[in-house]
Amino acid sequence: MKRIFSVLLSLLLLLSLFPVTAFAAEENDISKFELPAPQAPNYFVYTDGDEKEASHDDLRMIMIADPEVALLAAEYYADSDAFYEKYGLYSFAISMQYDVSLDDEEHWQHNAEWDTNWYTGGYADGYPYVSLGSEMMEDFEFFWLTYYEGEGSSTFVPYQPAITTYVYHHEDWDEEIYSFDVENHSLYIRCRYYMEWETFDAEKNEIGEKQSKFSDWSESAIFGKNSTQITPDEPTVYEAPIISDMKIVLSEGDENSRIEYAQTTPESVWMANVYYYMQGEGQFDGLETQVSIDGGEWIEFDTADSGGDWCLWNGSRGAYNFDVPIEENSHVKLRIRYIGTHGPSEWSNVLEINGGGTQELPENTSKAPDEKPAVVEKDKCSICGFCSVPLGLCIFIWIAIAVVMIIIVVIMIATKKKRCPNCKAKCEKKDKCCPNCGQQLR
């Protein structure tokens, strides 16, 4: 009976582990990449058409890509051949699609074709899209009404009820100037990520079918009458970056060891970069990284992927200096700062390892605008999906084990034999006298 019980328990343990191992995602499978919903596109620059200069209205947008999406796009942009080989692809494209609805959120232009074709529609149709490249931010023209051809035109159809016409009189001819009526109309704008790819089987030399996936739509931004435009203040200084979780990663082969750490960029610094894009002047040049080893002076290190906009990226970073060796037990201190048009920021907090220094984030850390608060989720059962997992097992498995144990105890009690008080022989429960010595039993 004990052996049967141990076998049952072993089987139950194996079943509880099965879903975790059986459904593990394959590595380098592009279809497993999750596209987050982008933030509302509230950063735009509007130029009111100047009738005296015979110019039409112009609306430019500032696209801000989430770091994980920007990193994937930059990986492809940097070396498409290596990207194709890594993910087993023949083709790849990733973009931001924009959708519009005039005066409310009931007239979106999205249709089924948008889900299978990233370049559906186009600029003159009023359906802009932007291919993601090597930058986290992009300044692009959303609409310029110089391409509008007046009443009955097939261009800018979603905008037409809000387009006003002014006739500009030249000396020898008249010209119609078009504007968006921002006082009486609102243009709702939403965006989403779109990704498409074709796989490639190198052994069979076969190209797979085109596949696509897309994120949820962002919340709406509004241009015009009910504008939700966000306009950052002009930066004068940069708030210092925040760093945490430093560690030494030992070398493999001839390369020196490197330092890895996590970076958090304050919201005000992100907004400074948005300001630069909106004003068309100013920029971030990158990060300055300094390291002190075993109490020595500060030495310049290079931080990977930290030039331009990438110096703002939140997440894990690696710092290198191929001329400076770092050992496993080296006492290392690290600090970084931003470099841009308005000079360097203050230095970040200093991290230490193997020297008793702090690895904690400073208090009151301000987050980037696209960074969502961490949500701590309790472990859920991999079998039923909703119960908690006391001691690592589904609650229903524990109930089953308890029932089995109760049954075993009941059976053992029900089948238990009694002994003769005289000769100690085993007797059946129904016996009134010992069959061995004749002793009367109770």
N, C-alpha and C positions, 0 to 999 in steps of 0.2 A: 504493500500500500504506500509506503514512504517513497519507493522508487517511482511509482506511477505519479504521485504528487509532484516530485521534482521534475519529471519529464514535462508535465503540463505547465509548470511554472516557466521552464526554459522556452517552450513554444510561445507562451504569451510574451516573454521578453523579446524574442525574435520578431514577432508580429509588430510590437510597438516601435521597433527600429526600422522596419521595412520601408515605410513611406519616405523616410529621410534619405536613404541610400538609393532607392529605386527611381526617384524623381529628381535627382541632382541634375542641374543644368550643365549642358556640355560647354566646355571652354571655347572661347573665340567663335561663338554662335551669334552673329549680328542680330538675329531675330529675337534674342533674349534681352537686347538693350531696351531699357524702359525710358520712354520720352516723357519728361515732366510737363505739366501745363505751364506755358510761359506766363510771366507777369503781364498785367494790363499795359498796353503800349501808350502810356500817358505822356511820353516825351516827344513833342513835335514842334516844328518851327514853321510858322505861317507868315507868308509874305503877301500882303494885300496888293492886288494889282493896281498899279499906278496909271490912272487914266491919262495923265499928262505925258507920261513916258510911253504910253501905248503898250503896257505890260499886263499879263494875265496873272490871276492868283496862283500861288505856288504853295504846296504843303509838303514839308519834308519830315521824315520820321527818324527817330533814333531807336534802332533795334538793339536790345540787350539780350544776349543768349545766356541760358543757364550754364554754369561752369562745366558740368558733365557733358552737355551737348556740344559746347564750344570745343572741348578737349577732343571729342570724337571727330568733329569736323576738321580741326587743326591737324590731327593725326593723318587723316586722309589727304588733306591739302599738302602736308609736308612731303609725303612719299606715297603716292597712290599705288605704285607697284607693290611696295612692302605691305600696304594696307590690304590690297587684294589677296596677297599670298597668306597673310595672317588669318583673314576671315574666310578664305576660300571663295572669293567673289570674282565675277566678270565685270560688273558695273556697280556703281554706288552713287547716290545723290542724297543730299540732306538740305532742307530749306525751311524758311518760315513763310507760311501762307497767311495772307490778310483777307479779312472779310468785312463788308460794310453793310449798314442798314440805315436808311434815312429817317430821322425824327423819332424812331423808337427801335425796339429790338425784335420787331415782328417781320422784317423784310430782308433777312440775310440772303446773300447771293449764293451761298454754298449749295452745291448739288453733288450727285453721286460721282461725277467725273473727277471732282477734286480729290477723291479718296484713292485714285489709281494713277494720277498724273500730276506731278508737282508743278508743271508750268501751265496748268489750265488757265484760260483767260489771259490776262496780261495787263500791262500798264494802261493802255488807252481804253481798255474795257472797264477800268475801275477796279480791277482785282489784282493788286500788286503781290509780288512774292520776292523773296530775297534768298539767293543761294548762300549757305553758310560757308565761310572760308576760314582764314587763320586768325580772325579777330573776335573778341568777345562782344564788341559793339560795332554797329554799322550805321552810317548816315546815308539815307537814300531818299530819293524823290518819290513821294506817295502819289501826288497828282500835280500836274501843271496844265492849266486849262488852255494853254496855247494850242493843244491838240483837239480841242472841242470845235465842232463845225457848225454850231448853232442849232436852232430848233429842227427837230426831226433827225438829228445826227445819230449814228449808231455807236458813237463813243461816249464814255462816261454816263451810260444809261442810268445807273443807280443815283447819280448826283443831279440829274437834269432838273427836277423840280426846284432845286435850290440854287441853280445857276442863273445869275442876272446878266443882262447885256447892256453895254454902254457903247455908243457909237462915237469913235474918235475921228475927228475931222482933220485929215491932212490937207495940204494945199491943193492937191490934185485928186485925192480919193478919200473915201471913208473906210474906216476899219472898225470891226466889232471887237470890243474888249469884254472878256468874260470873267466873272467873279463868283465866289461862293457866298451866298447870303448868310453871313455868320450871325446877324442880328435876329433872324427869324427861323433858322434851321439848325439842326444838330446832326452830325454824322457820327454814328456809333461804329467803333472799330474794334475788332477782336482778331487774335492771331493764334496760330498753333504750329507745332513742328510737324514736318512731313519727311519721311525717309523711305527711299525705295532702293532695291538692289536685285541683282541676278547672281545666283550662285554659279560656280564653275567646278566641274568634276574633272580634275587633271588626268586621272587614270583613263577615263572614258572620252576625254576631250569633248565634253558636252556642257552646254550652257543651260542652266535651269530657267524656269519661268520667272518672269518679273514679279516680285513681291513688294508690298508696301505696308507701312504702319504709320500712325500719326498719334499725336498727343490729344488730350482734351483741349478745348478752346480756352483761351484766357478769359478773365473778366473783361468787360467792355471799357474802353476809353472813349471819351466823347470830345469831338471837335466842333466848335461853333457855339451856338446859343447857350447850351448847358455844359460848357467846356470843363473837362477834368484835368486840363493841362497842368503838369508839374514843371515849374521853372526853378532850377537851383540858383542859389546865391553865388556870386562870383567868389571863388576861393581866394584866400589871402595866405593861409598856411594849411598844412596837411596834418590831420590827426595821426598819431603814431600807430603803426600796425601792432597787432597782438600775436604773440607766438606761444606755442605750448607743445607738449609731448615730444621732446627731443630724444633722439636715440642715435647711437653709432651703428652703422651698417658696415660690417667687416668686408674687406676686399675679396674679390675672387679673381685669381690670376695676377696680372701685373699692375692693375689699377689700384690707387690708394683707396682706403676706406672713405666713406662719405658720411655726412650728417643728415638725418631726416628730421623734419619737424612739421607741425601744423600751423597754418597762418589764418588769422581772422582779420578782415579788412573792415574798418569802421564805416558806417553808412555815409558819413560826411565825405569820405574819400571817394566812394563810389559816385556820389552826387557831383563832386568836383569834376570827375571824368565826363559825366553826362553834360555838365556845363560846357566843357571844352568842345564836345561834339555839337551842341546846340549853337554855340557862338562861332564855331569854325576857327577857333584859335586856342592855343594852349594844348598841352599833352603831358602824359606820364612817360618817362624814359625807361623806368625799370626799378629794380630793387638794388640797394647796396647792402651787401652781407659781410659781416665781420665776425671772425672767430678768434678766441684766445685759447691757447693750448698750454696746459701745465703752468699756468701763471704768467705766461709770456704776454707780449704786447698784442694788440688787435691786428689781425692779418686779413686781407681781402680774400673772400671766397666768391665763387660764381654760384648762382642759384639757377637751376634749370627752369626753362619756360617762364622767365620773369621780365622779358622785355615788353615795352609798350603796355597795352591794356592788361596783359597777363600778370603784371606785378600786383594786380588787385585780387587775383583769384584766391578764393578760400579753399583750403584743403591741404593735402600733404605736399611737401616740397623736399628737394634734395640739394644740398650745398656741397661743392667740390673745390678742391685745390690740389692738382696733381703733383705739386712740388712740396706739399706739406703732409707728412705721414701722420696718421692717427691710429693709435693702438686701442685695444679693447678697454684698457684701464686708464686711458688718458683723461686728464681733468680738462673738460671742454666747456667753454662759455660761448654763447651765441647771441647776436643781436642783428636786427635788420632795420632798414628805413626806406621810404619811398623817395624817388628823385623825379622831379617834374619841373614844369615851367615856373612854378612859384617856389623853387628851391627844394632842399631836402626837408623831410619831416623830422620830428624828433625821433630819437632811437626808440625802438620797441623795448618792452621789458626784456631783461637778460635771463636766459636759461642756462642752467649748469647741469653737468652730469659728472659723476665720480668726484664731486667736490662738495656735496652737501647743500648745493643751491636749490632754488625752487624750480618746480616744473608745473606750477599751477597758473591758471589764467588769472589775470588781475580782475578785481571786482568791477562791476558796472561796464562790462564789455559791450560795446554797441555793435550790432550785426549789420551785414550788408543787406540791401533792400530785398534781395531774392532769397535770403537765407531764412528758412522756416524754423520755428522753435522745435527743439527735439522732443519727440513724443516717446515716453517710456512705455513700451508694451509688455505685458506679462506674457510668459511663454504659454502658447496654446498647444493643445494636443494635436499630434500629427496624424491621428487616426480619425477622431470624430470632428476635430477642427474647432471646437468651442469650449470644451471643459478645460480646467486647469490640469497641471501635471504634477501631482504630489509624488515626490521621490522619482520623477522622471517617467511615470506611467500614467496612462489614461485612467480616469476615475472609475470608468466602467470595468476596466480590467481588474482594478483592486476590488470592486464589488464582486466580480466573478470569482476571484481568488478566495474572498471571504466566504461566499456561498459554498464553494468546493470544500473548504476546510470544515465548515459546519456540518456538511453531509458526511465527511470522513469521520468526524468525532461522533456523530449520531450512530453511524454504522458500527464503529468500534465499541460504543457503549451497548448497542443492541445485541451485538454478537459476543460480548465478553462472557467467559466461563467462570464458574465459581470453584473454589478449592475445598477439599474435605479438611476440616479442622484437626482430624486425627492423623490421617496418612498423607495429607497434602496432595492427594491425587486430584486431577482436573475432573470436574463433573459438569454435566449439562445443567442449564439453568432450571429445567423442569424437574430434575431428580430430587426426590425427597429423602433418599438414602444413598450413601456412597456405594457405587457398584463394586468397589475394591475391598472395603473393610466392613461395610454395612452400617457405618456411623450414620445416625439420623442427622439430616441437614435441615437448616432453617428455610 
